[in-house]
Amino acid sequence: MKSIDLPLYKKTKRLVIRPLEDYDYENWAQAYSSLLPPQNEWDETNWDESELTKKKFKDLLKEQHKQRQSDEFYSFGIFRKDDGVLLGRVTLMDISRGIFQNAYLGYQIFNVYWGNGYAQEACKAVMQLAFKNLKLHRVEAGISPANKKSIKTAKALGLRKEGVSKRRLHVNGKWTDMEIWALTKEELKK
C-alpha cells in the first residue's frame, strides 16, 4: 500500500506533534541523555553516548520515513509549543489494512515530564489522525496491568478495556500479560 498523506504537524493547546526532522538532532540527543532513573519496567534510562550520534539519528529518520511510506508505522515527536522541547513520542504501529483497519497506539513521555497531561493531549491528537487521515477503524493499546498511569491515560482517551492477553509480550526476559484497550471510529470523542 502506498503511504497516506498525513499533515506534517498537529497542534494542540500546548503541543506540536510531528515527525522528527534533521534539525531535531540536538533536542533528541538532549532528551535521551537527561532522563531520570527508570520509574517502572517500561521506562527508559539515559541512552549511552554511542547511541546518540548524528549518524544514528539520521538512520532513525530514514527508517521512520521508510515506515511511513509503507503505511506500517507512524512515529511522531511530542514537542512543547512554547519552547520546542522534545517531551516524548507517540506512535501508530503495526498497521493492518484489509478487513481489520487497525493500529496499535504507543506513547512515551520522558519521565522528567510526567504528571503534566502531555500523554493524553498528544494521544488524542494522534488518534484523530488515525481515524480521519489514515482512515482506520480501530486503535488498540496494550498496557501492563501494573502501569496505572497509562491505564488512566487510556480511560481519559475514551478507550475501553477489552480484556487481558496472557503472556503477550516478551519483556525483560519474561512473557508479560497485557491489558487490551481499544477505541473504534464510532466511539471517538470529538
Secondary structure as UniProt FT lines:
FT   STRAND          10..11
FT   STRAND          15..18
FT   HELIX           22..24
FT   HELIX           25..32
FT   TURN            41..42
FT   HELIX           49..51
FT   HELIX           54..69
FT   TURN            70..71
FT   STRAND          73..80
FT   TURN            81..83
FT   STRAND          86..96
FT   TURN            98..100
FT   STRAND          102..109
FT   HELIX           111..113
FT   TURN            114..115
FT   HELIX           118..128
FT   HELIX           129..133
FT   STRAND          138..143
FT   TURN            145..146
FT   HELIX           148..156
FT   TURN            157..158
FT   STRAND          160..171
FT   TURN            172..173
FT   STRAND          174..184
FT   HELIX           185..187
//
